[in-house]
Amino acid sequence: MRGVRDFSRGDYLVEPSFHRGFALLEKYDLRASMSVQWQDMEKLRNLAGKFPNIRIVIDHAGFPVERTREYFNTWKQGMDIAAKPMNTICKISGLGMGDNNWTVDSIRPYVLHCIETFGVDRCMFGTNWPIDSLWSAYDAVVDAYAEIIADFAEHEKVAMFSKNAEALYSI
Protein backbone atom coordinates (compact mmCIF):
# COMPACT_ATOMS: atom_id res chain seq x y z
CA MET A 1 0.00 0.00 0.00
CA ARG A 2 1.04 3.55 -0.61
CA GLY A 3 -0.96 5.48 1.91
CA VAL A 4 -1.51 6.71 5.40
CA ARG A 5 -4.58 5.71 7.39
CA ASP A 6 -6.27 8.31 9.53
CA PHE A 7 -7.38 7.43 13.05
CA SER A 8 -7.52 11.00 14.34
CA ARG A 9 -10.04 12.43 16.76
CA GLY A 10 -11.47 15.88 17.27
CA ASP A 11 -11.59 18.72 14.78
CA TYR A 12 -8.21 17.93 13.22
CA LEU A 13 -9.29 18.49 9.60
CA VAL A 14 -9.04 22.25 10.11
CA GLU A 15 -5.92 22.32 12.31
CA PRO A 16 -2.86 24.02 10.78
CA SER A 17 -0.53 21.45 12.37
CA PHE A 18 -2.49 18.62 10.70
CA HIS A 19 -2.30 20.46 7.38
CA ARG A 20 1.49 20.79 7.69
CA GLY A 21 1.82 17.04 8.18
CA PHE A 22 -0.80 16.25 5.55
CA ALA A 23 1.16 18.26 2.97
CA LEU A 24 4.00 15.72 3.26
CA LEU A 25 1.85 13.06 1.60
CA GLU A 26 2.35 14.78 -1.74
CA LYS A 27 6.10 14.95 -1.25
CA TYR A 28 6.28 11.19 -0.65
CA ASP A 29 3.60 10.26 -3.20
CA LEU A 30 1.28 8.79 -0.56
CA ARG A 31 -2.52 8.52 -0.38
CA ALA A 32 -4.65 9.48 2.60
CA SER A 33 -7.32 7.10 3.90
CA MET A 34 -9.70 9.22 5.94
CA SER A 35 -12.14 8.08 8.61
CA VAL A 36 -14.71 10.82 8.08
CA GLN A 37 -18.48 10.76 8.59
CA TRP A 38 -21.07 12.89 6.81
CA GLN A 39 -20.89 15.64 9.45
CA ASP A 40 -17.30 16.47 8.46
CA MET A 41 -17.50 16.14 4.69
CA GLU A 42 -17.42 19.90 4.14
CA LYS A 43 -14.14 20.07 6.06
CA LEU A 44 -12.85 17.14 4.02
CA ARG A 45 -13.87 18.88 0.80
CA ASN A 46 -11.95 21.98 1.92
CA LEU A 47 -8.90 19.86 2.78
CA ALA A 48 -9.04 18.19 -0.63
CA GLY A 49 -9.31 21.60 -2.28
CA LYS A 50 -6.29 22.90 -0.38
CA PHE A 51 -4.26 19.81 -1.39
CA PRO A 52 -5.48 18.91 -4.89
CA ASN A 53 -2.48 16.69 -5.65
CA ILE A 54 -3.10 14.37 -2.69
CA ARG A 55 -5.57 11.59 -3.36
CA ILE A 56 -7.93 11.15 -0.43
CA VAL A 57 -9.81 7.90 0.14
CA ILE A 58 -13.01 8.20 2.15
CA ASP A 59 -13.04 5.02 4.21
CA HIS A 60 -16.11 2.84 4.58
CA ALA A 61 -18.43 4.98 2.42
CA GLY A 62 -18.32 7.69 5.06
CA PHE A 63 -19.33 5.33 7.91
CA PRO A 64 -23.13 5.38 7.60
CA VAL A 65 -24.31 4.25 11.03
CA GLU A 66 -28.09 4.18 10.63
CA ARG A 67 -30.55 2.79 8.13
CA THR A 68 -33.37 5.33 8.38
CA ARG A 69 -34.65 7.55 5.57
CA GLU A 70 -33.74 10.73 7.47
CA TYR A 71 -30.19 9.54 8.16
CA PHE A 72 -29.76 8.37 4.57
CA ASN A 73 -30.68 11.83 3.30
CA THR A 74 -28.17 13.62 5.54
CA TRP A 75 -25.49 11.04 4.71
CA LYS A 76 -26.19 11.59 1.00
CA GLN A 77 -25.75 15.33 1.37
CA GLY A 78 -22.41 14.82 3.07
CA MET A 79 -21.23 12.41 0.39
CA ASP A 80 -22.34 14.82 -2.35
CA ILE A 81 -20.14 17.50 -0.78
CA ALA A 82 -17.17 15.14 -0.42
CA ALA A 83 -17.39 14.04 -4.06
CA LYS A 84 -16.91 17.54 -5.48
CA PRO A 85 -13.08 17.58 -5.47
CA MET A 86 -11.74 15.20 -8.09
CA ASN A 87 -9.00 13.98 -5.73
CA THR A 88 -11.49 12.27 -3.39
CA ILE A 89 -12.17 8.56 -3.82
CA CYS A 90 -14.84 6.49 -2.11
CA LYS A 91 -13.95 3.10 -0.66
CA ILE A 92 -17.23 1.23 -0.39
CA SER A 93 -16.64 -1.07 2.56
CA GLY A 94 -17.49 -1.66 6.19
CA LEU A 95 -21.24 -1.22 5.74
CA GLY A 96 -21.85 -3.99 8.28
CA MET A 97 -20.47 -1.77 11.05
CA GLY A 98 -23.57 0.41 10.94
CA ASP A 99 -25.98 -2.40 10.11
CA ASN A 100 -24.90 -5.66 11.72
CA ASN A 101 -27.86 -7.47 10.14
CA TRP A 102 -27.31 -6.01 6.69
CA THR A 103 -28.80 -7.43 3.55
CA VAL A 104 -28.17 -6.68 -0.10
CA ASP A 105 -31.28 -4.51 -0.07
CA SER A 106 -30.28 -2.58 3.07
CA ILE A 107 -26.86 -1.60 1.68
CA ARG A 108 -27.92 -1.18 -1.97
CA PRO A 109 -28.92 2.52 -1.70
CA TYR A 110 -25.62 3.37 0.01
CA VAL A 111 -23.53 1.52 -2.56
CA LEU A 112 -25.42 2.97 -5.51
CA HIS A 113 -25.33 6.52 -4.18
CA CYS A 114 -21.56 6.31 -3.76
CA ILE A 115 -21.20 5.15 -7.36
CA GLU A 116 -23.66 7.73 -8.70
CA THR A 117 -21.96 10.54 -6.78
CA PHE A 118 -18.28 9.72 -7.21
CA GLY A 119 -18.56 7.84 -10.49
CA VAL A 120 -17.23 4.41 -11.32
CA ASP A 121 -13.67 5.71 -11.71
CA ARG A 122 -13.55 7.09 -8.15
CA CYS A 123 -15.08 4.13 -6.30
CA MET A 124 -13.58 0.86 -5.14
CA PHE A 125 -14.97 -2.03 -3.17
CA GLY A 126 -13.44 -3.30 0.03
CA THR A 127 -14.41 -5.83 2.65
CA ASN A 128 -13.05 -4.30 5.88
CA TRP A 129 -11.77 -7.72 6.79
CA PRO A 130 -11.43 -9.07 9.47
CA ILE A 131 -13.86 -6.66 11.18
CA ASP A 132 -16.65 -7.56 8.74
CA SER A 133 -16.28 -11.19 9.81
CA LEU A 134 -18.25 -10.25 12.92
CA TRP A 135 -21.37 -9.87 10.75
CA SER A 136 -20.93 -11.93 7.61
CA ALA A 137 -18.75 -14.18 5.53
CA TYR A 138 -16.18 -12.67 3.18
CA ASP A 139 -17.88 -14.08 0.11
CA ALA A 140 -21.26 -12.67 1.25
CA VAL A 141 -19.84 -9.15 1.15
CA VAL A 142 -18.23 -9.62 -2.27
CA ASP A 143 -21.35 -11.33 -3.63
CA ALA A 144 -23.53 -8.47 -2.36
CA TYR A 145 -21.46 -5.91 -4.27
CA ALA A 146 -21.57 -8.10 -7.37
CA GLU A 147 -25.35 -8.41 -7.14
CA ILE A 148 -25.83 -4.67 -6.66
CA ILE A 149 -23.79 -3.82 -9.76
CA ALA A 150 -24.88 -6.82 -11.85
CA ASP A 151 -26.24 -4.55 -14.60
CA PHE A 152 -23.08 -2.47 -14.89
CA ALA A 153 -20.71 -2.91 -17.83
CA GLU A 154 -17.93 -5.45 -17.35
CA HIS A 155 -15.19 -2.79 -17.44
CA GLU A 156 -17.01 -0.86 -14.69
CA LYS A 157 -17.19 -3.96 -12.49
CA VAL A 158 -13.50 -4.65 -13.01
CA ALA A 159 -12.68 -1.02 -12.22
CA MET A 160 -14.48 -1.06 -8.87
CA PHE A 161 -13.37 -4.53 -7.83
CA SER A 162 -9.69 -4.17 -8.76
CA LYS A 163 -8.42 -1.70 -11.38
CA ASN A 164 -9.15 1.49 -9.43
CA ALA A 165 -7.33 0.21 -6.36
CA GLU A 166 -4.43 -1.04 -8.47
CA ALA A 167 -4.07 2.39 -10.07
CA LEU A 168 -4.53 4.33 -6.84
CA TYR A 169 -1.98 2.33 -4.87
CA SER A 170 0.36 1.55 -7.80
CA ILE A 171 0.06 -2.19 -7.24
Sequence and secondary structure as in RCSB ss.txt:
>XXXX:A:sequence
MRGVRDFSRGDYLVEPSFHRGFALLEKYDLRASMSVQWQDMEKLRNLAGKFPNIRIVIDHAGFPVERTREYFNTW
KQGMDIAAKPMNTICKISGLGMGDNNWTVDSIRPYVLHCIETFGVDRCMFGTNWPIDSLWSAYDAVVDAYAEIIA
DFAEHEKVAMFSKNAEALYSI
>XXXX:A:secstr
  EEE    SSGGG HHHHHHHHHHHHTT EEEE   GGGHHHHHHHHHH TTS EEEGGGG     SHHHHHHH
HHHHHHHTSSTTEEEEE  GGGS TT  HHHHHHHHHHHHHHH GGGEEE   TTGGGGTS HHHHHHHHHHHTT
TS HHHHHIIIIIHHHHHHT 
